[in-house]
Amino acid sequence: MECNQIRIRNFRNIEWADVTFDPGVNILTGANAQGKTNLLEAISFTALGKSFRTSHDEDLIRFGSDGTEVSLDFTDSVRRQNITVRMISGKRRQIEHNKVKISRLSDVVGIFRTVLFCPEHLSLIKDGPGERRNYMDIAISQLYPIYLKSLQRYNQILKQRNQLIRGAEEDRKTFTDTIEFWSSQLAHEAAVISRYRYRYLVKASEHIASCFLEMMGEKEIPEAIYVPSCHLEPAACEDVDACEKQYLELLTSHHDREIGAGSTLWGIHKDDIDIRINQKSARTFASQGQQRSLALAMKLAEGEVCAEVCGEKPVFLFDDVFSELDATRRAYLSGKMKDRQVIITTCEPSGMIGGKVITVENGVYQ
C-alpha cells in the first residue's frame, strides 16, 4: 500500500498544499511548528477518521476558516483509490471513498492502512493500560471492520450501563428492571472483542520477539500477553460463549460494589497487555533502553501483522522519532524501512536514510 498524493485545504496551519510522495522513504524537514506533524496528522486522519492529537474536530480547522478538506490518493495491491474528508464548522463530516459518500465514520477505517509511531509511543511499556488498549484497538480496527463496530457498540452500552449504575440509589426500580439487559449486551460484545485481542497479540508477540532480538542482539525473549479483565486465562478467550458467560457472571454478581464505585468494574475497558522479558514484567524490570526497544518492536509488529493478515504492507508514519532513538535503534529502523513506504518528520535530515526530501515552512511544502 502506498500514499501517492495528498491535497489539503485549511487544515491546522496549512492554507493549501498539494504533496506527492515517493514509494520508499519521504522526509519532511523544517524547523519546529512549521507544519510537519500537521501533514502526518492529515494522512492519518484519512486512515482512521480521527486525529491522533485531538478529539475536537474544530481544532483541525485553520484559524479564520469555516471548514477544511483533506483528499488522499493511495494505491493498494489492486488499484489507485481516493479518500476525501470535508468538515464544516458546526456540521457533520462528509467522507467519500472513490467519490461515493460514506455515511458512517467506522466504514472508512481499514481502507487505507497506516502505522503511526510518535515519541509518545516510546512510553508504551511504562504508561498505563489505557495506552496499550488504544494500541490494540487502532491496530485491530484497521484489520477487521467487525472489531471496530463491536467496540463502538460496547462503548455505547457501557455508557448506558454506567448511567444506570450512577442513578441506582435514586431510582432502584429502573436499575433492577434493566441492569440484566445491559449486562447481557455488554458481556456479549466484551467476549467478541476479547477473542480478537487475544488472537492479535498471539500474532504480534512473535513479531515483537523477532524485532527485539534483531535490534538488541540479546538473548532476552520478550512476550506480549493479553490480560483480560474477566479473570480467564488468555487462551480461554477463544471460546466466545465461555468468555461471555464469565463476563455475565461478574456483571450480575457484584451490583453493590459497582454502585459504590459508580461505574462498571469488569469489561474490556479494563484489559491490559503484560509485556515480559524472560517472563519478568518489562514495566518493572526492563531498563529504559529495553522499554524503548520493546515499544519500537510493538509498532513494527503492528505493520508485520497487517501485512500478514491483509497481504500488503501499511504506510509507516514516523513523527520525529529518529531524534528520540540512539544510533543502534536508528540503524535498525532504517534497515527495516527499506522495502516499504515511510513518511518521516525531522528537524535535522542529516544522517537520515536516503529518500525524497520535502522542506516545510509555515505550512508550505516544497
C-alpha positions as MATLAB code, in Angstrom:
seq = 'MECNQIRIRNFRNIEWADVTFDPGVNILTGANAQGKTNLLEAISFTALGKSFRTSHDEDLIRFGSDGTEVSLDFTDSVRRQNITVRMISGKRRQIEHNKVKISRLSDVVGIFRTVLFCPEHLSLIKDGPGERRNYMDIAISQLYPIYLKSLQRYNQILKQRNQLIRGAEEDRKTFTDTIEFWSSQLAHEAAVISRYRYRYLVKASEHIASCFLEMMGEKEIPEAIYVPSCHLEPAACEDVDACEKQYLELLTSHHDREIGAGSTLWGIHKDDIDIRINQKSARTFASQGQQRSLALAMKLAEGEVCAEVCGEKPVFLFDDVFSELDATRRAYLSGKMKDRQVIITTCEPSGMIGGKVITVENGVYQ';
ca = [
       0.000    0.000    0.000;
       1.330    3.434   -0.947;
       0.314    7.012   -0.251;
       0.615    8.760   -3.641;
      -0.635   12.308   -3.150;
      -2.467   14.458   -0.631;
      -4.342   17.724   -1.194;
      -5.156   19.795    1.866;
      -7.195   22.943    2.381;
      -7.380   24.924    5.638;
      -6.109   22.159    7.890;
      -4.256   23.369   11.010;
      -1.703   25.933    9.714;
      -1.977   24.661    6.131;
      -3.921   27.028    3.904;
      -3.338   24.921    0.800;
      -0.992   22.061   -0.012;
      -0.592   19.520   -2.794;
       2.120   16.992   -1.893;
       3.230   13.879   -3.780;
       5.206   11.029   -2.230;
       7.761    8.518   -3.479;
       7.166    4.782   -2.950;
      10.065    4.497   -0.482;
      11.311    6.983    2.100;
       9.896   10.524    2.295;
      11.445   13.020    4.708;
       9.549   16.110    5.887;
      12.107   18.536    7.268;
      11.977   22.033    8.731;
      12.049   23.964   11.971;
       9.599   23.297   14.795;
       5.968   24.442   14.469;
       6.111   24.726   10.664;
       3.569   22.010    9.825;
       5.488   18.728    9.539;
       3.324   16.867   12.057;
       0.208   18.529   10.642;
       0.792   16.738    7.341;
       1.191   13.363    9.077;
      -1.952   14.112   11.065;
      -3.881   14.772    7.854;
      -2.691   11.470    6.339;
      -3.550    9.532    9.498;
      -6.906   11.307    9.657;
      -7.984    9.783    6.338;
      -6.984    6.314    7.578;
      -8.635    6.382   10.992;
     -11.305    9.045   10.617;
      -9.918   10.850   13.650;
      -6.896   12.816   14.772;
      -4.138   11.311   16.895;
      -3.624   14.710   18.561;
      -7.118   15.957   19.447;
     -10.658   14.684   19.873;
     -12.161   18.013   18.748;
     -12.706   18.484   15.010;
     -12.765   22.252   15.431;
      -9.065   22.123   16.354;
      -8.267   20.857   12.854;
      -9.835   23.779   11.004;
      -7.402   26.569   10.169;
      -7.935   29.709   12.236;
     -10.258   32.100   10.435;
     -11.680   29.414    8.130;
     -15.129   27.841    8.263;
     -14.067   24.379    7.122;
     -11.326   22.053    5.959;
     -10.818   19.386    3.309;
      -8.289   16.552    3.022;
      -8.131   14.419   -0.129;
      -5.748   11.459   -0.257;
      -4.844    9.352   -3.299;
      -3.357    5.953   -2.493;
      -2.636    2.685   -4.239;
      -3.308   -0.775   -2.866;
      -2.488   -4.099   -4.498;
      -5.380   -3.682   -6.935;
      -5.850   -0.041   -7.962;
      -5.465    3.645   -7.188;
      -8.109    4.972   -4.801;
      -9.169    8.170   -3.042;
     -10.492    9.136    0.362;
     -11.772   12.684    0.877;
     -12.850   14.161    4.202;
     -14.614   17.531    4.454;
     -15.512   19.318    7.657;
     -17.543   22.499    8.012;
     -17.590   24.162   11.401;
     -20.634   23.068   13.395;
     -21.685   20.367   10.920;
     -21.113   16.662   10.479;
     -18.152   15.430    8.471;
     -18.572   14.418    4.862;
     -16.495   11.413    3.807;
     -16.153    9.983    0.314;
     -14.390    6.834   -0.850;
     -13.798    6.929   -4.598;
     -16.440    9.692   -4.805;
     -19.046    7.533   -3.051;
     -20.379    9.011    0.190;
     -19.711    7.083    3.384;
     -22.425    7.565    5.981;
     -20.602    6.065    8.956;
     -17.160    7.078   10.101;
     -16.284    3.491   11.002;
     -16.673    2.440    7.361;
     -13.562    4.384    6.319;
     -11.271    2.580    8.784;
      -9.241   -0.184    7.144;
      -9.494    1.141    3.583;
      -6.139    2.931    3.767;
      -3.924    1.420    6.466;
      -1.113    3.152    8.333;
       1.147    2.582   11.321;
       1.851    5.762   13.250;
       4.889    5.999   15.509;
       5.493    9.182   17.504;
       7.620    9.950   20.601;
       4.667    9.310   22.924;
       4.646    5.669   21.825;
       8.130    5.179   23.278;
       6.419    5.164   26.687;
       4.001    2.420   25.645;
       5.519   -0.054   28.121;
       5.656    2.154   31.205;
       2.423    4.080   30.595;
      -0.949    2.980   31.947;
      -3.109    0.208   30.445;
      -5.253    2.704   28.533;
      -2.378    3.386   26.142;
      -1.893   -0.316   25.472;
      -5.622   -0.825   24.902;
      -5.528    2.048   22.409;
      -2.602    0.340   20.664;
      -4.693   -2.828   20.249;
      -7.832   -1.009   19.160;
      -6.148    1.013   16.409;
      -4.208   -1.968   15.084;
      -7.112   -4.429   15.092;
      -9.723   -1.964   13.793;
      -7.711   -1.461   10.599;
      -7.634   -5.230   10.027;
     -11.171   -6.245   10.924;
     -14.082   -3.796   10.421;
     -16.315   -6.016   12.581;
     -13.999   -5.375   15.534;
     -14.469   -1.603   15.354;
     -18.240   -1.958   15.094;
     -18.282   -4.243   18.127;
     -16.060   -1.814   20.020;
     -18.387    1.079   19.212;
     -21.426   -0.909   20.379;
     -19.554   -1.860   23.539;
     -18.748    1.773   24.357;
     -22.355    2.822   23.792;
     -23.657    0.028   26.041;
     -21.031    0.808   28.675;
     -22.136    4.444   28.733;
     -25.772    3.411   29.256;
     -24.870    0.907   31.947;
     -22.716    3.419   33.825;
     -25.540    5.962   33.767;
     -27.849    3.306   35.200;
     -25.365    2.484   37.961;
     -24.885    6.127   38.912;
     -28.654    6.603   39.191;
     -29.305    3.347   41.074;
     -29.677    4.861   44.540;
     -32.254    7.388   43.358;
     -34.179    5.007   41.106;
     -33.663    1.457   42.323;
     -36.611    0.069   40.380;
     -35.266    1.167   36.978;
     -31.881   -0.239   37.918;
     -33.339   -3.602   38.956;
     -35.574   -3.852   35.885;
     -32.918   -3.034   33.272;
     -29.455   -3.912   34.619;
     -29.697   -7.518   33.421;
     -30.385   -6.393   29.864;
     -27.402   -4.027   29.708;
     -25.148   -6.565   31.426;
     -26.058   -9.233   28.879;
     -25.403   -6.891   25.968;
     -22.092   -5.758   27.417;
     -20.941   -9.315   28.130;
     -21.604  -10.379   24.558;
     -19.618   -7.557   22.966;
     -16.829   -7.973   25.528;
     -16.451  -11.641   24.599;
     -16.249  -10.867   20.864;
     -13.639   -8.152   21.424;
     -11.638  -10.332   23.796;
     -11.198  -13.028   21.161;
      -9.910  -10.527   18.602;
      -7.493   -9.025   21.106;
      -6.176  -12.415   22.139;
      -5.671  -13.563   18.552;
      -3.982  -10.308   17.564;
      -1.478  -10.490   20.421;
      -0.636  -14.113   19.628;
       0.408  -12.962   16.150;
       2.033   -9.726   17.313;
       4.046  -11.362   20.094;
       6.014  -13.447   17.584;
       6.985  -10.358   15.583;
       7.750   -8.335   18.718;
      10.201  -11.017   19.834;
      11.804  -11.193   16.390;
      12.225   -7.411   16.060;
      13.541   -7.042   19.600;
      16.141   -9.773   19.191;
      17.285   -8.405   15.833;
      17.528   -4.898   17.236;
      19.243   -5.629   20.526;
      21.222   -8.759   19.704;
      20.425  -10.040   23.182;
      19.223  -13.385   24.478;
      16.234  -11.955   26.356;
      12.936  -13.259   25.000;
      10.054  -10.747   25.059;
       6.371  -11.640   25.122;
       3.162   -9.665   24.770;
       0.425  -11.449   26.716;
      -3.233  -10.489   26.685;
      -4.650   -9.784   30.161;
      -8.462   -9.923   30.022;
     -10.364   -8.363   32.897;
     -12.714  -11.352   33.168;
     -10.077  -13.352   35.097;
      -9.881  -16.086   32.451;
      -6.640  -17.403   31.078;
      -5.890  -15.558   27.799;
      -6.355  -18.654   25.619;
      -9.815  -19.201   27.123;
     -10.964  -16.070   25.277;
     -11.001  -18.169   22.099;
     -14.283  -19.620   23.379;
     -16.662  -16.686   22.972;
     -19.547  -18.450   24.748;
     -17.444  -19.287   27.806;
     -15.983  -15.789   27.905;
     -19.431  -14.213   27.625;
     -20.700  -16.434   30.441;
     -17.793  -15.392   32.661;
     -18.350  -11.689   31.978;
     -22.078  -12.014   32.594;
     -21.457  -13.693   35.933;
     -19.151  -10.862   37.025;
     -21.538   -8.176   35.783;
     -24.547   -9.636   37.592;
     -22.968  -10.696   40.902;
     -21.409   -7.501   42.221;
     -24.019   -4.769   41.853;
     -23.358   -3.249   45.270;
     -19.650   -2.883   44.510;
     -20.372   -1.206   41.179;
     -22.929    1.140   42.700;
     -20.377    2.090   45.327;
     -17.767    2.725   42.648;
     -20.231    4.482   40.374;
     -19.107    2.590   37.276;
     -18.777   -0.800   35.581;
     -15.891   -2.700   37.149;
     -15.495   -5.520   34.611;
     -15.181   -5.403   30.852;
     -12.707   -4.936   28.043;
     -12.237   -1.294   29.122;
     -10.175   -2.786   31.978;
      -7.960   -5.051   29.796;
      -4.185   -4.756   29.562;
      -1.143   -6.240   27.813;
       1.505   -7.838   30.002;
       4.857   -7.167   28.312;
       7.518   -9.500   29.663;
      11.212  -10.163   29.103;
      12.308  -13.641   30.146;
       8.978  -13.984   31.965;
       9.548  -10.841   34.068;
       7.459   -7.690   33.826;
       9.115   -5.275   31.405;
       7.347   -2.375   33.080;
       9.055   -3.211   36.384;
      12.348   -4.855   35.485;
      13.326   -3.679   31.970;
      15.767   -0.817   31.542;
      14.624    2.375   29.836;
      16.508    1.321   26.703;
      14.816   -2.071   26.693;
      11.416   -0.460   27.198;
      12.010    1.830   24.222;
      13.151   -1.083   22.087;
      10.048   -3.040   23.055;
       7.801   -0.091   22.168;
       9.503    0.207   18.786;
       9.160   -3.551   18.277;
       5.429   -3.337   19.076;
       4.878   -0.697   16.392;
       6.920   -2.610   13.831;
       4.963   -5.760   14.726;
       1.772   -3.824   14.039;
       2.940   -3.419   10.455;
       4.022   -7.057   10.153;
       0.669   -8.377   11.368;
      -1.114   -6.021    8.980;
       0.924   -7.379    6.058;
       0.283  -10.949    7.217;
      -3.490  -10.515    7.528;
      -4.163   -8.156    4.607;
      -1.467   -9.242    2.184;
       0.198   -5.830    1.824;
       2.307   -3.538    3.966;
       0.781   -0.430    5.519;
       2.278    3.048    5.187;
       4.525    3.947    8.132;
       4.261    7.453    9.601;
       7.175    8.416   11.870;
       6.756   11.718   13.691;
      10.142   12.970   14.938;
      11.044    9.516   16.229;
      14.608    9.299   14.920;
      15.743   12.136   17.187;
      14.499   10.125   20.181;
      16.455    6.966   19.300;
      20.127    6.114   19.753;
      22.394    5.095   16.869;
      21.684    1.367   17.243;
      17.920    1.743   17.086;
      18.101    4.309   14.266;
      20.241    1.937   12.195;
      17.868   -0.959   12.819;
      14.797    1.088   11.969;
      16.442    2.360    8.781;
      17.122   -1.210    7.709;
      13.560   -2.313    8.377;
      12.135    0.513    6.264;
      13.934   -0.339    3.013;
      11.114   -2.358    1.466;
       8.129   -0.242    2.480;
       6.832    3.301    2.234;
       7.601    5.569    5.156;
       6.927    9.262    5.743;
       9.214   10.787    8.375;
       9.268   14.190   10.062;
      12.526   15.592   11.394;
      14.142   18.932   12.187;
      17.561   17.657   11.104;
      17.723   15.443    7.990;
      21.466   14.816    8.148;
      22.265   11.196    8.924;
      18.801   10.051    7.850;
      18.177    7.199    5.449;
      18.076    8.458    1.865;
      14.831    9.382    0.218;
      12.701   12.231   -1.108;
      13.192   15.377    0.981;
      10.274   17.793    1.380;
      11.063   21.119    3.060;
       8.315   22.534    5.281;
       7.991   26.190    6.195;
       4.868   27.792    7.664;
       2.530   25.210    6.181;
       4.145   25.277    2.735;
       5.721   22.084    1.310;
       8.477   22.185   -1.309;
];
